[in-house]
Amino acid sequence: MSAALLEVEGLTAGYGAAPVLHDVDLTVRPGEIVAVLGANGAGKTTLLRALSGLIRSSRGRVALDGADLSGTRVEHLVRRGIAHVPEGRGVVTELTVDENLRLGGLWRRDRSDARAALDEVYELFPPLAQRRSFAGHQLSGGERQMLALGRALVGRPRLLLLDEPSLGLAPKVTGQIMALLRDQRDRTGLAVLLVEQNVRSALSIADQGVVLSLGRVVTRDTAEVLRDDADLRHAYLGF
């Protein structure tokens, strides 16, 4: 089994003096999709925000390739290979599709590969190629999700932190997004930490699952085991 790409040990974090996460442990290996599941208010989005440097942890350790990330600035995390696609898609609506995508590669020094990555995103998302001169506010919800994902992928991340990609999307578009994540894992070795309310979709592509309740990990196991555990599903996952 390959060594962990991301290691989280005893992570406690929140807003102000009130912690939301309590002693969270998890690992993500290269080429692995790990689904973070739980009810609203379980701490899923806070976890991604803590891992991407948007909020500070009060205790615990986060490491990438064994190197401690404590105190690392957000822009440096991006350069280390971590990309975060927040809930709500984070598209700059005043900019065109092409301008949004180019933002994802601005920090890269290899300009030729940055252009190649841009072309690859257009191949992955044909609707974006057809609308490259459209402003973000002219896109549908599904197209905005594609754009947010595409902008992250232009940076060629090793670890993608993805928050609620199916939110507000039609089932067909959700299926396309999930299929793309599975394809990226299989083709490029991309690791994904996936926060998702659509538990069935998440577990259909995940290798592992972590279930949060009130900011604590209540269980972690393979996606198959979590799908088949009826008591767990009824207690924490709502189906």
Sequence and secondary structure as in RCSB ss.txt:
>XXXX:A:sequence
MSAALLEVEGLTAGYGAAPVLHDVDLTVRPGEIVAVLGANGAGKTTLLRALSGLIRSSRGRVALDGADLSGTRVE
HLVRRGIAHVPEGRGVVTELTVDENLRLGGLWRRDRSDARAALDEVYELFPPLAQRRSFAGHQLSGGERQMLALG
RALVGRPRLLLLDEPSLGLAPKVTGQIMALLRDQRDRTGLAVLLVEQNVRSALSIADQGVVLSLGRVVTRDTAEV
LRDDADLRHAYLGF
>XXXX:A:secstr
    SEEEEEEEEEETTEEEEEEEEEEE TT EEEEE  TTSSHHHHHHHHTTSS EEEEEEEETTEE TT  HH
HHHHHTEEEE TT    TTSBHHHHHHHTTTT S HHHHHHHHHHHHHH HHHHHTTTSBGGGS HHHHHHHHHH
HHHHT  SEEEEE TTTT  HHHHHHHHHHHHHHHHHH  EEEEE S HHHHHHH SEEEEEETTEEEEEEEHHH
HHH HHHIIIII  
